[in-house]
Amino acid sequence: MSLIGDGLDAAVQKAFTRPAPKSAGAQMRYLVKQLGGTRAVAQMLRVSQRTVERYVKNQIKKPRPDLAARMGREVKQRWQPQVRARAKAKAASSGGIVIDTRARLGYTAPIGSTDQDRIRHLTVALPPQYAARLFDAQEAGAGDARLQEIAAEVLSRVRGGRAAGSRPVPVGSPRGWWSWGQLGWSPV
């Protein structure tokens, strides 16, 4: 997926009340229950229906790494949908989210000054309306580039102009940009 999309998913997963199934058999049984049959799961995971049946009966216990990754991803996408929806609604209406990032931020200060663009570690609490923008864009299927644009705009607005005598440049200008190193998200 994407750096920001994965971070948003990880933030929502912190609200889960129970851990997702970990073993291959438990994951496969959960997927069969969710999709209503072994044929649908087999098509989704690109394996045979008989292979799915063998995982359900615990006749196969250790999947190939690529299959294990697909199963884990599909289980996490479907795990506790009501809890996931409540966490997103809370973040978008009253709670907001906290962004913890290491980013390169450009300012309009002269080169050599203390406000010159450099890597900075930021922990910023985003208000609910900005969290809603990010979640809405993710739900609409926005790619990583679009999510980065929204996050950069949001961070510029929320954090903007904190350094003395400097102001953040609009995102499209040569020195007004965020380059993402690490990105972590958590609900407020």
N, C-alpha and C positions, 0 to 999 in steps of 0.2 A: 504494500500500500504506500503510504507516504509518511514522512516524518511528523507532520502536524496532525494528519488524520489518525495515525497510530497513537499519538499523544492524547488526542481527544477521547479515543476509545479506552485508553488506559485510565483516564480520569473517571470515566463512567464506570469502568469495571471495579474501581475502588468502592463503589456503593453496593456491590453485590453482597447478599446476605449469606450465601453459601458458595463454596468453591465449585468451579466447573469440574465435570468428570475428567480424570487424568488417564486412566488406563484405556487401552485401545478398545477393549470390549465394552466398557461403560460408555465411551464416546460413541461407538457405533450403535449401541442400543438406544442412546438418547437421540441420535440422528434419525434412526428408523422410526421412533415414536413421533418425532416432530414432523417428518415428511410423509408418514403414513405408509411406509412399506420399504422393502429392501430394494426394489427396482429403482425407485426414485433416488435413493442414496447411492446406489451403484452408478447411475448416470451422472449424478452430481460429482462424485469422487473419481469418476473415470476408471472404475474397476468392474469386475464381473459381479453379477448378483450372487453367485455362489460364494465369492470371496467375502461379501458383506455378511452372508449367512454364517460363514465360518467364524468371523469376528464376533458376531452376536452370541454364538455358542461357546466362545472362548477356545475354539480349536486353533486359532492363530492368536498369538499374544503380542508379537513384536512386529509392527508394520515397518515398511521401508521408510526411510527418512522423509521422502517427498510426500508419501501418503499420510504419514504422521502429522506433518505440517498442515496439509489440507484439512485433515480431520479436526485438528486443534483449532484452526481458523474458523471452520464452519460451526463448531460447537460454541466458540466464544461469541460469534455473531448472533447466535440464537439463544444464548443462555440468559435467563431471567429478563424477558423483554419488558415486563411491567416495571421492574426495579430500574432498568435502563431508562425507560421513558420518564419515570419520576425524577431520576437524577438529572436528566437533561432539562426537564421542565423547571426544576428547582434552580439550576444554574442559570437558566435563561430568564427566570422571573424575579428571584429574590436573592440568590446566593452568589452568582458569579463564579469565576474560576481564577485560579492563581497560575500564572505562567512563570516558570523558572527556566531561564535560558542563558546561554552564553552566546552573545551576538556581537557582530562588528557594526557599530553605529556611526554613520557619517554626519558631521555637523558643518556649518558654514564658517568655522573658525580658521584662522590662518595656519598654515603648516608649521609645526614646531610648537604650537601653543598646547596648553593642557586639554583643550577641547578638540584636538585633532582626532579623526576617526581612529578607533582602536577597539580591541575586543573588550567587552564589558560583561560582567555577570549581573543579570537582572532578575529580580523576583518582583513581579508586578501583579497586583490583584485587579482583575478586569471586572468592571461593573456588569450587571446582568445583560444589558442591551448588547454589549459587545460579545459576550458569550453566546447569546442567541444568534448573532450574525455568523459566528463560526460554525455553530451546530447546524444552522439552516443551510449554509453553503455545503457542509459535509453531507447532509441528507440529500441535497440536490445533485450530488455526485461531482462536486468541484474537485479538480485535480490538485496536486501538491503546490503547483505554481500559484493557483488562485488562492488557496488557503494561506500561503505565505504572504501574498499581497494584502489580504485582509488582516492577518496578524501583524504585519509591519505597520499598516495604517493605524490599527488599534493601539499598538504599542507607542507609536509616535504621538497619538492624541492623548493617551493616558499619561505617558511619562514625559512628553515633549517639553523642552525648554527648561529642564531642571538645572542644567549647568549654567553658571554665571556668565552672562554676556554671549550666550550662543543660542541658536534656535535650530530645531531640526528642519532639514530641507524636505520638500515634498518627495514622496517615494520615487517618482520617475526621474529625478534629477541625478546628475553624476555622483554626488557625494551623499545623497539622502537615501540610504538603503540599510537593510538588515541582512546579514548573511548568517545563517543558522549553523551553530556548532552543535550544541546540545539543546534539547528542548524537553522539558518536563511539564506536565499539567497536573493539577489537582483541584478537586472541587473545594469551594470555600466552606 
